[in-house]
Amino acid sequence: QVRLVESGGGFVQPGGSLRLSCARSGSVFSVKRMGWYRQVQGKERDLVATITPRGDTISADSVTGRVTISMDNAKTTVTLQLHHLKPEDTAVYYCMTEIQYYKFSPGYVALWGQGTPVAVPS
């Protein structure tokens, strides 16, 4: 069974930094990307940043310039660092990955972690 296990998060002072890690357990045939989304209660889940195995990254405008995302060579772990945190960064952060289970699987599927809360007081 393929799972994502997140670590990090918690309470962070404004202006501080955050480091979130996510590890994938279980083997897959291919990884398209890994990354992080975040969700505030009552709102949609929004992109924070993602990275492909080739190292191509995308990030939300709200975090551009403050975010670093990396993936290990084994394509099992993705790490997010977010700096200069603001109260509006408060959310539940979800790890995600798009994977192809087997060589002859029809396409990529998205897997999600359970989420880790981050709180930045105002």
C-alpha positions in Angstrom: 0.0 0.0 0.0 1.4 3.4 -1.0 1.1 6.1 1.7 2.3 9.6 2.4 3.4 10.5 5.9 3.9 14.1 6.7 6.1 15.6 9.4 6.7 19.1 10.7 4.2 21.9 11.1 2.8 23.3 14.3 3.0 26.7 15.8 5.3 29.2 14.1 5.9 32.8 15.1 5.4 35.5 12.4 8.5 36.0 10.5 9.7 32.5 11.3 10.4 29.6 9.1 8.6 26.3 8.5 10.0 22.9 7.3 7.6 20.2 6.2 8.7 16.8 5.1 6.6 14.1 3.4 7.8 10.5 2.9 6.2 8.0 0.5 6.1 4.4 1.6 5.4 1.6 -0.9 6.8 1.1 -4.4 5.4 2.7 -7.6 6.4 2.6 -11.2 6.7 6.3 -11.8 6.4 9.6 -10.0 5.1 12.6 -12.0 5.4 15.2 -9.2 5.3 15.7 -5.4 4.4 18.7 -3.5 2.3 20.6 -1.0 -1.2 22.1 -0.9 -2.9 23.9 1.9 -6.4 24.5 3.0 -8.1 26.9 5.3 -11.3 25.6 6.8 -14.3 26.4 4.6 -12.1 27.2 1.6 -10.7 25.2 -1.3 -7.4 23.4 -1.1 -4.8 25.6 -2.8 -1.4 24.9 -4.3 1.7 25.8 -2.3 4.4 24.3 -4.4 5.2 21.2 -6.4 8.3 19.7 -8.0 9.0 17.1 -10.6 11.7 14.5 -10.6 13.5 16.6 -13.2 13.5 19.5 -10.7 10.9 21.7 -12.3 8.9 23.6 -9.7 5.8 25.7 -9.5 4.6 27.7 -6.6 1.7 29.9 -5.6 2.2 33.6 -6.0 1.5 34.0 -2.3 4.6 32.1 -1.4 6.9 32.8 -4.4 10.2 34.2 -3.1 9.6 32.6 0.4 9.4 28.9 -0.5 11.9 26.2 -1.3 10.8 22.7 -2.4 13.1 19.7 -3.0 12.7 16.0 -3.8 15.2 13.3 -3.0 16.8 11.3 -5.8 14.7 8.2 -4.8 11.6 10.3 -5.4 10.2 9.2 -2.1 10.6 12.4 0.0 9.6 15.9 -0.6 10.6 18.8 1.7 9.0 22.2 1.8 10.6 25.2 3.5 8.6 28.4 3.9 10.2 31.5 5.3 9.0 34.8 6.6 5.7 33.3 7.7 2.6 35.4 7.9 -0.7 34.8 9.7 -2.2 34.1 6.3 0.0 31.1 6.0 -2.1 29.5 8.7 -3.7 26.4 7.2 -3.6 22.6 7.1 -0.8 21.6 4.8 -1.3 18.5 2.7 1.4 16.5 0.9 0.5 15.1 -2.5 2.0 13.0 -5.2 1.0 11.9 -8.7 2.1 8.4 -9.3 1.7 5.6 -11.8 1.4 2.4 -9.8 2.5 -0.1 -12.5 4.0 0.1 -15.9 0.7 -0.7 -17.6 -1.5 1.4 -15.3 -3.7 3.7 -17.4 -2.3 6.9 -16.0 -1.3 8.9 -13.0 -3.3 9.1 -9.8 -3.1 11.6 -7.0 -2.4 10.5 -3.5 -2.7 12.8 -0.5 -1.4 12.8 3.0 -3.6 13.3 6.1 -2.5 16.9 6.5 -0.5 18.7 9.1 -1.7 22.0 10.7 0.4 25.1 10.7 -0.6 28.1 12.8 1.0 31.6 12.6 -0.6 34.0 15.1 -1.4 37.5 14.2 
